[in-house]
Every structure is written in C-alpha cells, then in structure tokens.
C-alpha cells in the first residue's frame, strides 16, 4: 500500500514538473515573440528617421504612427508600452558622432520600474533634438518641452489618449530634418491625429514660431519663420499661390507661443 502511495506521489510530482517546464517554455517563447514584435516596430521607426537623414534635401520630414499596443504570441497578448528617445554624442568638433536611441519599455506608473524590452540606435553627423509630449498641450511652456534642444530623453505613451483622454498623449511623431548654416538637425516632434488631422504639420509650424521668437530678436511682423519649418505648401489643401508663415501669422495662430 505504501509503495502504491509513493508511486502516485512520484507521478504527481512528475506531472507538476512537466507542467512547470511547459509554463517556463511558454513564457520563454512569449518573451521571444514580444522582443521580435517590439524590435520590428523600432526597426520601422528607425528606418523612417534614417530616411530623412540620408536624403539630399536640406528640408524633409516623415510622419510616423505609434501603435497603441504591441500584440505578440499565439494568443495575441497586448503589451502596453512607452516609446523612448534618448541621445548621446561621442567625440567632438568634426569628429563628433551623434546617436539617437529608440527604446520600447513596458508602461508602469513608477518611472523607476522601467525595463527596456527592445532598443535600436541611429547614428548621424546631424544633431538630434527631442521634443517632449507636453508640447501637445495648448498653452504649454515650450522652453520646458523643447528647451532649445537641451532635452536628453523623453518617452511617449500612445495609449494614454484613448485610455485617459490626455491631450499630451501622442499617437504619432514627426522625424523632421532642418538644415541651417550648413548644419543638419533632426527633430523628433510628437503629434496627435486624434486632436486634429493636420496636428503633425501644425506642430512643425508651431515649433518654427517658437524658434523665431527665441532666436530672432530683431524680427518684425513680416519676418518669415525658418525656411524648413515653413511647410504651408504641404498643409494647404489647394490654390496656386501657397501662403508662407511669418511672425504676424505666428501671433495670430499661436498666441500661447508668441505671447
């Protein structure tokens, strides 16, 4: 009888062990699926950014959508995440190399708990400039959300808009290239097509008005915003004569910036 009981216990232990191994294997496979899905998304976003850096045009941009969630695995699990951008530079002068690092981290309320799921970098001689998602708020302080290119790291949480209706939640970003004085800059500008269809184009103009305000002390009402930011030809629906934006327009359309 005792031997029978021991045999049953051994079989039970064996079955539990098999179940644990199966769960561990499933978890392992799921993590691989998550990494592959996250890495693929970053690859597509990095391609869009690199495409603007490699074009011969002094001014160019691409609007890149940010999926609300990443789905992965056989059962299409949903992974809520933040898309991170950070930058670093190696070397100096003519030998400087700038890096833009894209990362996907699981969304957690406590920023200290962020864990990187996947990451990818883009290297360039161009200078990278990041714009925080608070830029999307009307009346926001652009010195804080842009800071003249001083922001080193920012995270976009695409699900926030649909979950909490936050205005500062981007579902897209603009990879925007500007060449001034022979030097190229690549801006990452958040935008939300939930707010308005042309929000991405509007944010380029808004940032151009901010630059005009802060970098051109002797401007007048007819001073044009920096040429690469004057993308009214793309924003306009039609007409043979396309409008170009000047400081007077900035004061009309973006009083929160110019005031």
C-alpha positions in Angstrom: 0.0 0.0 0.0 2.8 2.4 1.0 4.6 1.6 -2.3 1.4 2.4 -4.2 1.0 5.8 -2.5 4.7 6.6 -3.1 4.2 5.7 -6.8 1.2 8.0 -7.0 3.2 10.8 -5.4 6.0 10.4 -7.8 3.7 10.5 -10.7 2.1 13.7 -9.3 5.5 15.3 -8.8 6.5 14.3 -12.3 3.2 15.8 -13.7 3.8 19.0 -11.8 7.4 19.2 -13.0 6.2 18.7 -16.6 3.6 21.5 -16.2 6.2 23.8 -14.7 8.6 23.2 -17.6 5.8 23.7 -20.1 4.9 27.0 -18.5 8.5 28.1 -18.4 8.9 27.2 -22.1 5.7 29.1 -23.0 6.9 32.1 -21.1 10.2 31.9 -22.8 8.6 31.7 -26.3 6.3 34.6 -25.4 9.2 36.8 -24.4 10.9 36.0 -27.7 7.7 36.9 -29.6 7.4 40.2 -27.6 11.1 41.0 -28.4 10.6 40.3 -32.1 7.4 42.4 -32.3 9.0 45.3 -30.4 12.2 45.1 -32.4 10.3 45.1 -35.7 8.4 48.3 -34.7 11.7 50.0 -33.7 13.2 48.9 -37.0 10.4 50.6 -39.0 10.7 53.8 -36.9 14.4 53.9 -37.2 14.1 53.5 -41.0 11.8 56.5 -41.2 14.3 58.6 -39.2 17.3 57.4 -41.2 15.4 58.1 -44.4 15.3 61.8 -43.5 18.9 61.9 -42.5 20.1 60.3 -45.8 18.0 62.4 -48.2 19.9 65.1 -50.2 17.1 67.6 -49.5 18.0 70.2 -46.9 14.4 70.0 -45.5 12.3 66.9 -45.2 10.0 65.1 -42.8 8.1 61.9 -42.3 5.1 61.3 -40.1 5.4 58.0 -38.2 2.4 56.5 -36.4 2.9 54.9 -33.0 0.7 51.8 -32.4 -1.3 52.0 -29.2 -0.2 48.5 -28.1 2.1 45.8 -29.3 0.5 42.4 -29.8 2.5 39.2 -29.7 2.4 35.5 -29.2 0.0 32.8 -30.3 -2.8 34.3 -28.2 -2.1 37.9 -29.3 -1.2 39.2 -25.9 -1.4 43.0 -25.6 1.7 44.8 -24.4 1.3 48.4 -23.2 4.5 50.4 -23.6 6.2 53.7 -23.9 8.3 54.7 -26.8 11.6 56.2 -25.6 14.0 58.5 -27.3 17.4 59.5 -25.9 20.5 60.9 -27.4 24.2 60.9 -26.8 27.3 62.2 -28.6 30.8 60.7 -29.0 33.8 62.8 -30.0 33.9 66.5 -30.7 34.2 69.0 -33.4 34.5 67.5 -36.9 34.8 64.0 -35.4 31.6 64.1 -33.4 29.1 61.3 -33.9 25.6 61.7 -32.6 23.3 58.8 -31.7 19.6 58.7 -31.3 18.5 55.7 -29.2 14.9 54.4 -29.6 13.6 52.0 -26.9 10.4 50.3 -26.0 9.7 49.9 -22.3 6.7 48.4 -20.6 4.4 51.1 -19.3 4.5 51.3 -15.5 3.2 54.1 -13.2 6.5 54.4 -11.4 9.2 55.6 -13.8 11.9 53.9 -11.6 10.5 50.5 -12.7 11.1 51.0 -16.4 12.7 48.0 -18.1 13.8 48.1 -21.7 12.2 45.4 -23.9 14.0 46.4 -27.1 16.3 49.1 -28.3 17.8 50.4 -31.5 20.1 53.3 -32.4 20.5 55.7 -35.4 23.9 57.3 -35.8 24.5 60.6 -37.7 26.6 63.7 -38.0 23.3 65.6 -37.7 22.3 66.9 -34.3 19.3 65.3 -32.7 16.7 67.4 -31.0 13.9 66.0 -28.9 10.5 67.5 -28.1 8.6 66.2 -25.0 5.0 65.1 -25.3 3.9 68.1 -23.1 4.4 70.1 -26.3 1.0 68.9 -27.3 -0.8 70.8 -24.6 -2.1 74.2 -25.7 -0.5 76.9 -23.6 2.3 74.7 -22.6 5.8 76.1 -21.8 7.8 75.3 -25.0 11.0 76.2 -23.1 10.3 73.1 -20.9 9.0 70.7 -23.6 11.7 71.7 -26.2 14.3 73.6 -24.4 16.3 74.6 -27.5 17.5 71.1 -28.0 18.6 70.5 -24.4 16.2 67.6 -23.6 18.3 64.4 -23.5 15.5 61.9 -23.0 11.7 61.6 -23.5 9.0 59.0 -23.5 5.7 58.9 -25.5 2.8 56.8 -24.1 0.5 56.3 -27.1 -2.3 54.5 -25.1 -2.9 57.5 -22.8 -5.1 59.4 -25.1 -7.6 56.6 -25.6 -7.4 55.4 -22.0 -7.5 58.8 -20.2 -8.1 61.3 -22.9 -4.9 63.1 -22.1 -4.1 65.8 -24.6 -0.4 65.2 -24.2 -0.6 61.6 -25.5 1.0 61.3 -29.0 -0.1 58.6 -31.4 2.5 59.8 -34.0 5.7 61.6 -34.2 7.4 63.7 -37.0 11.0 62.9 -38.0 11.9 66.4 -39.2 15.1 67.4 -40.8 16.2 71.0 -40.9 19.5 72.3 -42.4 20.6 75.7 -41.3 24.0 77.3 -42.0 25.3 74.0 -43.5 24.5 72.0 -40.3 21.7 69.5 -40.2 19.3 68.9 -37.3 16.9 66.0 -36.9 13.9 66.8 -34.7 11.5 64.3 -33.1 8.2 66.1 -32.7 5.2 64.5 -31.0 1.8 64.9 -32.6 -1.8 63.5 -32.1 -4.0 62.9 -35.1 -6.8 62.3 -32.5 -6.8 66.0 -31.8 -6.9 67.1 -35.4 -5.9 65.5 -38.8 -3.2 68.0 -39.5 -1.8 68.2 -36.0 1.6 66.9 -37.1 2.1 69.7 -39.7 0.7 72.2 -37.3 3.3 71.2 -34.7 6.1 71.8 -37.2 4.8 75.3 -37.7 4.4 75.9 -34.0 7.9 74.9 -33.3 9.1 77.1 -36.1 7.3 80.0 -34.5 8.9 79.2 -31.2 12.3 79.2 -32.8 11.5 82.6 -34.5 10.6 84.0 -31.1 13.7 82.8 -29.3 16.4 83.0 -31.9 15.5 86.2 -33.9 15.4 89.2 -31.6 15.1 91.8 -34.4 12.0 90.2 -36.1 9.1 92.1 -37.4 5.6 91.0 -38.4 6.7 90.1 -41.9 9.8 88.1 -40.8 9.4 84.6 -42.1 9.7 81.6 -39.8 12.9 79.5 -40.6 12.5 78.1 -44.1 12.4 74.4 -43.4 9.6 74.9 -40.9 7.5 76.8 -43.4 5.7 73.7 -44.6 2.5 75.5 -45.6 2.7 74.1 -49.1 2.1 70.6 -47.6 -0.5 71.9 -45.2 -2.5 73.8 -47.8 -5.4 71.9 -49.5 -5.1 73.7 -52.8 -4.6 77.0 -54.7 -1.9 78.1 -57.0 -0.4 80.6 -54.5 0.7 79.0 -51.3 1.0 81.0 -48.1 4.2 81.3 -46.2 4.1 81.9 -42.5 5.6 85.0 -40.9 5.8 86.4 -37.4 2.4 88.0 -37.8 0.9 84.7 -38.6 2.6 83.2 -35.6 1.0 85.7 -33.3 -2.4 85.0 -34.9 -2.3 81.2 -34.8 -0.1 80.5 -31.8 -0.6 83.2 -29.2 0.4 80.8 -26.5 3.8 80.6 -28.1 4.4 84.2 -29.2 2.9 85.8 -26.1 
